[in-house]
Amino acid sequence: MKQLDFEHKYRDFWLNFSRLLDQLEKVHDEDELCARQWPEFPAQYRKLCQHLSLAQTRQYSPRLTDQLHALVLRGHQHLYQAKPSVMAASLRFIARTFPQALRADWRVWLIASLMFYLPGIFMALMCYSDPDFIRTIMSYSDLQQLEYMYNPATEITGRAEGRQADSDFYMFGYYVMNNVGIDFRAYASGIFFGIGSAFFMIFNGLNIGAAAGHLTQLGYTETFWGFVAGHSALELTAATIAGAAGLKLGYALINPGHYSRALALRKSGSATIPLITGAALMTFLAAFVEGFWSATAGVPAEVKYSVGILAWIAVFAYLLLAGRNS
């Protein structure tokens, strides 16, 4: 094919590709850039590379080969541009991806929350009105340990007997391992058609409610509620989110739709990654607060209550409002 015929045949394609590159190079926001980049761009880029190769093989004029080479370079820079930094991706996940994913699954989160809080409130009321009712769910040794941890005479509140000498940093690591383990069990057990997640939501709710009701009845109000106030918003909310992710896995097995159960579970697992990742981040932050703030001596209970109230407001404001303008 002669050069003039070659140029005439593909001139419009090269002009359109150049205009597209002009538009993409003006976009600085990655999400907007991806929205404007139509799916055919990689195929068009390969086609342009073929045109350059043909022009060089057929020894067309340097003017044409230089023009095509410049377009190929611009397309290469866009197609293989540097990926966002880990920090930028993490901030984007926290600011938008996680809260948006949770709001999209607000129904299952509501179900998990009801499974957790309703049994907890019931058990708290029963244990508050009847001191012996806690024995229906807690052994004698566990009850002794619980009372020791929040006894006003205990040197450091919230630490089991034998852990009084542990440093704040050590306890921070302990809380991370313990609480993340609870969340993971609530999530992973969802593969048993959601029954495992429901069990852990109800079981954990009952235990926490029993502890709250019993200790309040004993008069350990300031030590118990002052200790849990600061980190409870993050820790309990993360637990319900992990449970919601597990219930989502179970529902995919119960109602796979047009997919096989294995494929439905795989798709649901991918969809729950933002939820369980966000829950893990919240649990990590809760462990930090629990290790370095909750057991701090000398801080008035009123201050800890105030911090706790602000924490609940901040957590729900973040989950309900973050990323709404994206």
Protein Blocks (a to p, Z undefined) as FASTA:
>chain_A
ZZklmmmmmmmmmmmmmmmmmmmmmpmbfklmmmmmcfklmmmmmmmmmmmmmmmmnopa
fklmmmmmmmmmmmmmmmmgccddfklmmmmmmmmmmmmmmmmmmmmmmmmmmmmmmmmm
mmmmmmmmmmklmmmmpcfklmmmmmmmmgmkbmbghiaehilmpcfklmmmmmmmmmmm
mmmmmmmmmmngolmmmmmmmmmmmmmmmmmmmmmmnopmmmmmmmmmmmmmmmmmmmmm
mmmmmmmmmmmmmmnojacfklmmmmmmmmmmmmmmmmmmmmmmmmmmmmmmmmpghiaf
klmmmmmmmmmmmmmmmmmmgoklZZ
